[in-house]
Amino acid sequence: MKVTKDLVAASATPMVLGILAVEDSYGYAILKRINELSGGELEWTEGLLYPLLHRLERLGHVESDWRSVAGERRRKYYRITPDGLAELAEQRRQWETVVDTLKGIWPGPITIPLGGTA
């Protein structure tokens, strides 16, 4: 089961800001981290990530610079800004509200009656 595009889009900003709040990173490493943390359920593409990073940069939530590591090609690294940390705190508050509400709506496992649909 893969997560729907709508839910991926809604959760993309807090996920990227959350990763960058831990450490500076570059595109491929962010994609890999998302995949690892989701157990493979979220398979983001470059077409999702890079426009998001560029938008976050325009908004002042992240900054970037090019870095070279010995023996590897140059990579564009992204880091969260103080404005980005404030945005992450607000996103987290909103997501906690959504999750708490869903937990109230879904207090236990969903069961489907035998011989039919719910």
N, C-alpha and C positions, 0 to 999 in steps of 0.2 A: 504494500500500500504506500503510495506516495502522497505527500501533502499537496493540497490544491494550490494552484497559482495565486488565488486571492489571499490565502493565508500566508503563503511565502512572501508576497508583496507587502502585506501588512506588518510582518515581523522582521523584515530585512533590515530596516534602520537600527532598531535596538540590538539586533544580533551583531551587526558590523561595529557599531559603537562600543558594544560590550567587549568584543574581541580586541579592539584598539585601546580600550581602557586598561587592558592587561599589559599589552606591549605593542610597539610599532610593528607593522606587518606590511606585506606586499600582496598583490591580488591573488596569485596562485595559492599562497599559504593561507589566506582567508578562506578561499574556496575549500581547501583541504580540511581546515579546522571545522567549518560548518558541516561538512560531510561526516567527519569523525564524531563530532558532538551529537549529531542526529542519528548515529548508527546507520548511516547511508540513506535515511529517509528523505533528506534534503539534498538534492543534487543540483546545486546552483550552477549556472553557466556564466561565462564571461559577459554575455549579453545582459545579464541581470546585474552583476556586481559592478562593472566599471561605470555604467551610467549612474548608479547609486553613489559610488565613491566621488564621482565628479560633482553630483548634486550636493553631497555633504560638504565638499570642498567649497563650492560656491556659497553655501550657507554659512561658512566659517566654522563648521563642526569638526572638520579635519584639515590637516595641512599635509603636504607631501614634499618629498625631495628624492633625488636620484642618488643611489648608493651603489658602490662597487665592492664586491667581495672577491678576494683573491681566487682566481681560477673559475669564476662564474661571470655570467654577463651582468651588466648593470640592471638594477631593478628600481622601480618607483615604490618607495616606502610611504606609508600613510601613518599619521599619528593623530590622536584625538586632541582637541584644543579645550581650553576652559569652557567655552560655549558648548562644545560637544559633550563635555561631562555634565553640564547643566541639562542639555537635551536628553542625554541618557537617563538622568535621574527622573525627568518628567515622563519619558517613555516607560521607564520601569514602573512608576506609580500607576500609569494608565493600564499597563499590562497586568499588574497585580489586581487591579479592580476587575478587569475582564476575567482573569483566572478565578478569583474568589467568587464572582457571580456564577460562572460555569459550575464551580464546585457545589454551589447551592442548588443549581438547577439539576445537576447530575450527582445526586448523593451516593449512588452505588452503581454497580455494573448494569449495563443495558441488557435486558433479556428480550428475546424474540419468541413469541408463543409458538409452540409446535404447530406445523402445518400452515403457517402463514407468515405474513410480514407484520411488523409493528404498527 
